Amino acid sequence: MAIDRPSTGRRGLLKAAAGATLAASLPWPLLASAGAKPSADPRAYSARTRALVERALVIDMLAPLKLDFRPEAYAGRISAGDTAMFRGSGITGFHNSVGYGGPTAHEDVLGFLAAWQGYVGRNADVFCLVDTASDLDRAKAQGKVAVIMGVQNADHFRESGDVKKFHQLGQRCAQLTYNSQNFVGTGGTDRIDGGVSDYGADIIKAMNEVGMLVDVSHCGDRTTLDAIELSKGPIAITHSNCRALVEHPRLKTDEAIRKLAAKGGVMGITGVRMFVRDRDPTTVDDIVDHIDHVAKLVGIEHVGIGSDADLEGYDDMPPDQLKELRASYKASYAFRKKIDIDGFDHPRKVYDLTEALVRRGYSDGDIEGVLGGNFRRLLGGIWT
């Protein structure tokens, strides 16, 4: 069941750039290796940070993988440069998720799943498609990139039975809404939040039954609380921050964070600039402020990473595409001159975050939990 509303966000940007090609099923263009910013030298980081990243299972619970818009790109193999960028990032698990919505969402998501799983299959020496949480462990052991297929909306579910169908096709995580109202519930930038509908309750029940992670990152306040209550088990906020630190409609209240944690859920902290601090400078240390807040509020075991960016960041997108991306969101998003955070906009950004956590005095065990252990525990309990 789909709601008839205009394309927004990544989906609108993609269709404008790619037209009616296979690329309309893919989320982002992959920055050509020759044009990518050089990665930071790992030797620039402390021995403790290098050891932590090497040892930890690092999971970014919102990290869209960028691919070339050209349809012929999906017929070939990943480049050596891009392979090195992924493997050198220190991140094992990438939650590859997009915000398809509107009347064509069902077909769009089918194309997205087919194209990405085909690409993963053709590049099996680099990628590992995630079915259960043990695939994350296997990817870490084999030095591969684990791809978690997700959708940042539920418009493609035309009826509750579609949840099982998409789960069988590889989808492992679904947001209930993107930013706007749909038949399931209300988005975070809508003026009035009516909460989860009866239909939405059926969708949550179906997700629980098949073992698909419920995500409320873009949901409104009431919809978020309803989803936590309605789910029979823990859910996730894969990529958001704390409204106690930044007043923004896309961020989560302390009440929501407490209720999420009380049910065993985990919240991924994002590095999107206006979600981290409401003024400049905005640094990696400001990201850690949000981790601190969640840790003090409900415990370190309920916080992880959901960067909401690829390995290069938003600001390195081609200017015309970045302009259209910005224009596709409501004014309440309050974009500033830059979207990325200095020091968190390059392929080794997880090393910078780890260094900041070390400086803040976190133990090795707590840092490993934030980097991925906490989400690994959550996913292991859901993807049974």
PEQUILIN-V379492 format. One record per residue. RES is the residue in one letter. PSI is psi as a letter, one per 20 degrees, with the letter a starting at -180 (* if undefined). NEAR is the number of other C-alpha atoms within 10 Angstrom. Layout:
BEGIN
res=RES psi=PSI near=NEAR
res=RES psi=PSI near=NEAR
END
This chain:
BEGIN
res=M psi=p near=19
res=A psi=q near=19
res=I psi=p near=17
res=D psi=n near=13
res=R psi=r near=12
res=P psi=q near=11
res=S psi=q near=19
res=T psi=r near=21
res=G psi=c near=20
res=R psi=h near=20
res=R psi=g near=24
res=G psi=g near=21
res=L psi=g near=23
res=L psi=g near=23
res=K psi=h near=17
res=A psi=h near=13
res=A psi=h near=16
res=A psi=h near=18
res=G psi=b near=11
res=A psi=m near=10
res=T psi=r near=12
res=L psi=h near=17
res=A psi=h near=25
res=A psi=i near=22
res=S psi=i near=25
res=L psi=q near=30
res=P psi=g near=26
res=W psi=q near=23
res=P psi=q near=19
res=L psi=p near=18
res=L psi=p near=20
res=A psi=q near=13
res=S psi=h near=15
res=A psi=h near=9
res=G psi=i near=8
res=A psi=q near=17
res=K psi=q near=13
res=P psi=q near=13
res=S psi=q near=16
res=A psi=q near=17
res=D psi=p near=9
res=P psi=h near=14
res=R psi=i near=8
res=A psi=i near=9
res=Y psi=q near=15
res=S psi=q near=14
res=A psi=h near=10
res=R psi=g near=13
res=T psi=g near=22
res=R psi=g near=17
res=A psi=h near=12
res=L psi=g near=22
res=V psi=h near=19
res=E psi=h near=14
res=R psi=h near=12
res=A psi=q near=21
res=L psi=o near=25
res=V psi=p near=29
res=I psi=p near=28
res=D psi=o near=29
res=M psi=j near=29
res=L psi=n near=27
res=A psi=n near=24
res=P psi=p near=24
res=L psi=p near=21
res=K psi=p near=18
res=L psi=r near=20
res=D psi=q near=17
res=F psi=h near=23
res=R psi=p near=13
res=P psi=h near=15
res=E psi=i near=10
res=A psi=h near=14
res=Y psi=i near=19
res=A psi=i near=12
res=G psi=b near=11
res=R psi=q near=14
res=I psi=q near=17
res=S psi=q near=11
res=A psi=h near=9
res=G psi=g near=12
res=D psi=h near=16
res=T psi=g near=18
res=A psi=h near=14
res=M psi=g near=20
res=F psi=g near=19
res=R psi=h near=17
res=G psi=i near=16
res=S psi=h near=21
res=G psi=i near=25
res=I psi=p near=28
res=T psi=g near=27
res=G psi=p near=29
res=F psi=o near=23
res=H psi=n near=24
res=N psi=o near=24
res=S psi=q near=26
res=V psi=r near=27
res=G psi=l near=25
res=Y psi=p near=29
res=G psi=r near=30
res=G psi=a near=21
res=P psi=i near=18
res=T psi=j near=15
res=A psi=g near=24
res=H psi=g near=20
res=E psi=h near=12
res=D psi=g near=20
res=V psi=h near=24
res=L psi=g near=14
res=G psi=h near=17
res=F psi=g near=23
res=L psi=g near=20
res=A psi=g near=15
res=A psi=g near=18
res=W psi=g near=21
res=Q psi=h near=19
res=G psi=g near=14
res=Y psi=g near=19
res=V psi=g near=20
res=G psi=h near=14
res=R psi=i near=16
res=N psi=l near=15
res=A psi=i near=14
res=D psi=i near=13
res=V psi=g near=20
res=F psi=q near=24
res=C psi=o near=25
res=L psi=p near=21
res=V psi=p near=22
res=D psi=g near=19
res=T psi=r near=17
res=A psi=h near=19
res=S psi=h near=14
res=D psi=h near=17
res=L psi=g near=28
res=D psi=g near=17
res=R psi=g near=16
res=A psi=g near=21
res=K psi=g near=22
res=A psi=h near=11
res=Q psi=i near=12
res=G psi=k near=17
res=K psi=r near=23
res=V psi=o near=27
res=A psi=p near=26
res=V psi=o near=26
res=I psi=p near=28
res=M psi=p near=25
res=G psi=r near=27
res=V psi=p near=26
res=Q psi=l near=23
res=N psi=r near=29
res=A psi=j near=27
res=D psi=h near=28
res=H psi=i near=24
res=F psi=o near=21
res=R psi=h near=17
res=E psi=r near=15
res=S psi=h near=18
res=G psi=h near=13
res=D psi=h near=17
res=V psi=g near=26
res=K psi=h near=18
res=K psi=g near=13
res=F psi=h near=18
res=H psi=g near=19
res=Q psi=h near=12
res=L psi=i near=14
res=G psi=i near=19
res=Q psi=p near=22
res=R psi=i near=25
res=C psi=q near=27
res=A psi=p near=25
res=Q psi=q near=24
res=L psi=h near=31
res=T psi=r near=32
res=Y psi=c near=28
res=N psi=i near=24
res=S psi=r near=21
res=Q psi=p near=23
res=N psi=a near=24
res=F psi=i near=19
res=V psi=g near=26
res=G psi=b near=28
res=T psi=p near=28
res=G psi=r near=30
res=G psi=h near=27
res=T psi=j near=23
res=D psi=q near=16
res=R psi=h near=12
res=I psi=p near=13
res=D psi=o near=19
res=G psi=i near=16
res=G psi=a near=21
res=V psi=p near=27
res=S psi=r near=16
res=D psi=g near=12
res=Y psi=g near=15
res=G psi=h near=24
res=A psi=h near=18
res=D psi=h near=17
res=I psi=g near=25
res=I psi=g near=25
res=K psi=g near=18
res=A psi=h near=19
res=M psi=g near=24
res=N psi=g near=20
res=E psi=h near=13
res=V psi=i near=17
res=G psi=l near=21
res=M psi=p near=25
res=L psi=p near=25
res=V psi=p near=26
res=D psi=p near=26
res=V psi=k near=30
res=S psi=g near=27
res=H psi=j near=29
res=C psi=q near=33
res=G psi=r near=31
res=D psi=g near=24
res=R psi=g near=19
res=T psi=h near=25
res=T psi=g near=30
res=L psi=h near=19
res=D psi=g near=19
res=A psi=g near=24
res=I psi=g near=25
res=E psi=g near=15
res=L psi=h near=14
res=S psi=p near=18
res=K psi=i near=13
res=G psi=a near=16
res=P psi=q near=24
res=I psi=a near=26
res=A psi=q near=27
res=I psi=n near=28
res=T psi=h near=31
res=H psi=n near=26
res=S psi=r near=26
res=N psi=a near=32
res=C psi=p near=25
res=R psi=i near=17
res=A psi=h near=13
res=L psi=h near=18
res=V psi=p near=18
res=E psi=o near=15
res=H psi=p near=21
res=P psi=i near=21
res=R psi=i near=24
res=L psi=r near=24
res=K psi=q near=27
res=T psi=r near=17
res=D psi=h near=16
res=E psi=g near=11
res=A psi=g near=18
res=I psi=g near=23
res=R psi=g near=17
res=K psi=h near=17
res=L psi=g near=24
res=A psi=h near=22
res=A psi=h near=13
res=K psi=j near=15
res=G psi=j near=17
res=G psi=r near=25
res=V psi=q near=28
res=M psi=p near=32
res=G psi=p near=31
res=I psi=p near=29
res=T psi=q near=26
res=G psi=j near=30
res=V psi=p near=26
res=R psi=g near=25
res=M psi=i near=22
res=F psi=i near=26
res=V psi=g near=28
res=R psi=q near=22
res=D psi=j near=15
res=R psi=r near=10
res=D psi=q near=11
res=P psi=q near=10
res=T psi=o near=19
res=T psi=r near=19
res=V psi=h near=21
res=D psi=h near=18
res=D psi=h near=18
res=I psi=g near=26
res=V psi=h near=19
res=D psi=h near=18
res=H psi=h near=25
res=I psi=g near=26
res=D psi=g near=17
res=H psi=g near=18
res=V psi=g near=26
res=A psi=g near=16
res=K psi=h near=10
res=L psi=g near=15
res=V psi=i near=17
res=G psi=q near=14
res=I psi=h near=20
res=E psi=i near=21
res=H psi=j near=26
res=V psi=q near=32
res=G psi=b near=31
res=I psi=p near=30
res=G psi=m near=27
res=S psi=h near=27
res=D psi=k near=25
res=A psi=r near=21
res=D psi=a near=21
res=L psi=i near=26
res=E psi=h near=23
res=G psi=r near=19
res=Y psi=h near=19
res=D psi=i near=14
res=D psi=j near=15
res=M psi=q near=16
res=P psi=p near=11
res=P psi=h near=10
res=D psi=h near=10
res=Q psi=h near=17
res=L psi=h near=16
res=K psi=g near=12
res=E psi=h near=17
res=L psi=g near=19
res=R psi=g near=18
res=A psi=i near=15
res=S psi=i near=17
res=Y psi=q near=17
res=K psi=q near=15
res=A psi=h near=10
res=S psi=i near=11
res=Y psi=h near=14
res=A psi=l near=13
res=F psi=q near=16
res=R psi=a near=13
res=K psi=h near=9
res=K psi=q near=13
res=I psi=h near=19
res=D psi=r near=24
res=I psi=p near=25
res=D psi=p near=15
res=G psi=i near=17
res=F psi=k near=24
res=D psi=k near=23
res=H psi=r near=23
res=P psi=h near=24
res=R psi=k near=24
res=K psi=h near=23
res=V psi=h near=24
res=Y psi=g near=25
res=D psi=g near=18
res=L psi=g near=22
res=T psi=g near=26
res=E psi=g near=20
res=A psi=h near=19
res=L psi=h near=24
res=V psi=g near=17
res=R psi=h near=10
res=R psi=i near=13
res=G psi=j near=10
res=Y psi=q near=15
res=S psi=r near=11
res=D psi=g near=17
res=G psi=g near=12
res=D psi=h near=17
res=I psi=g near=25
res=E psi=h near=20
res=G psi=g near=24
res=V psi=g near=29
res=L psi=h near=27
res=G psi=h near=24
res=G psi=h near=21
res=N psi=g near=27
res=F psi=h near=29
res=R psi=g near=21
res=R psi=g near=16
res=L psi=g near=19
res=L psi=h near=25
res=G psi=h near=14
res=G psi=h near=16
res=I psi=g near=21
res=W psi=m near=17
res=T psi=* near=11
END
